[in-house]
């Protein structure tokens, strides 16, 4: 992911971008406040308690007005809708793993990963010091947020 971001920054002639790989709970930032944080498909690896801690840590490192872009597997439905939403998601899975996530991959994710509900994540974002500016969802299972540090 870092290589892709660096390549795109080079193509766009951005010379003020530092790409840093670090753990949500272990990264130690030593420079000034961050202007932005971008995370994609990683936060769902943490249980909700640790998600909250990770979001708080990100906010601590950022300047007021800094931007958080978060893309991840986030459930935008109520628990009673799970069978229908997951059924639709599984029915749309790739048959060949070379072409995308298979039904077995998605079942494994549901069983073992820590995706959370939108209605739990958004209060975590606010409690961590962010204002949610946009929230866009695809198929009720994938969310993209733009947040600003208050």
N, C-alpha and C positions, 0 to 999 in steps of 0.2 A: 504494500500500500504506500509506503514512504517513497519508493521509486516512482510510482505513478504520479504522486503529488509533486515530487521534485521535477519530473519531466514536464508536467503541465505548467508548473510555475516558470520553467525555462522557456517553454513555447510562448507563454504570455508575457515574457520579459519581466517577470517579477524578481527583483534581486533583494527584496527585504523579507524573505520567507525562510524561517528556520524550521526544518522538520526534525522532530525529536521523537524517538520511540521510548516509551516509558510505561511502567505499570501504574494502574489507577491508584494503587495503595502504596507503592514503593518509590515512585519517581520523586526526586528532590530537585526543585527548581532553584537555581542560584542567581539568575539574572533578575532584571526588573519585571514588573507585572506583565503578564501575557495579554496580547491584543485579542487572541482567538484560540479556541481549542476545537479540534475536530475529532470525532470518534465515530467509527463505523463498524457495526456488527461485532462489538466487543463487550459492551456493558452487560449484555444478557448472560455473560459467563459468571456474573456475581449474583449471589442471593441479595434480596432487597436491602437488608441491613447494610451490606457492603456497597451496594449501589449508592445508598444515601451518603455514606462516608466518602465514596469516590467523587460524587457530585460536589460535596462540600469542599473537598480538597481542590478540585478544579476551580471552583469559585474563589477560593483563597489565593490562588496563583494569578488570578486575572485582575486587570484594571477595571474600574467602574466604567461601564459602557462596552466592555469586551464582549465578544460574540462566541457563544457555544453553538456548534452545529453537531447534532446528534442524530445518527441514522441507526436504527436497530430493529430487531424483532420485538415488537411491543404489541400487546393485544388490545385492540380497540373494540371490545364487545363486553357484554356482561357474562358472568359465569354460566348462566342458563343457556346461553347461545353457543357454548363451546362445541357441542356436537355438530351443529350446522356449519359453523365457521371452519372448524378443523376438517370436516368432511369436504367442503368446497376446496380448501387449501390442498388437501391430500389428493383430491381428484385432478387437480391441475399440475401435479408433480411430473417431472420428466421421467420417461421410461428408461432412458439411458443416462447414466451418471456423467457421461462425457458432454451431455447437453444441458445439465442442470441438476438440481437437487431431486433425488428420487423420493418416492413415497416412504421408503425405509429411512432415508436421511431425515425427512421431516418428522416421522414418528419418533425417531431417536432424539431429535431436538425437543419435541414436546415432553418426552419422558425424562430427559436428563439435564436440559439447560434451564436457565432461570429467567426466561422472558417474563415480564410483568405486565399487569394491566395498565392501560393509559391512566385510569382514574387513581392509580397508586403512584405512578411515576410523576405525574404533573405536580402533585403536592410536594414530592421530594425535590423537584427542581426549584419550586418557589421557596421551600424551607432552606434550601442551600444558598439562596441569594440571587436566583435568576428570575427574570420575567419572561414568560413564554410569549414570543412574538408570533410565530407561526407553528402549526402542527398539521402535517399532511400525512394521511394514511393510505396505504394500498392494501386492498383485500382484507382489511381488518386485522392484519398480522404484522405489518411493517410500517414503522413510523419514521418521520423526518421532522426534527424540531430545529427551529432557530430561536435561541434564547439570548437575552442580554443580561449581563451582570449588573445588578442594582447597586 
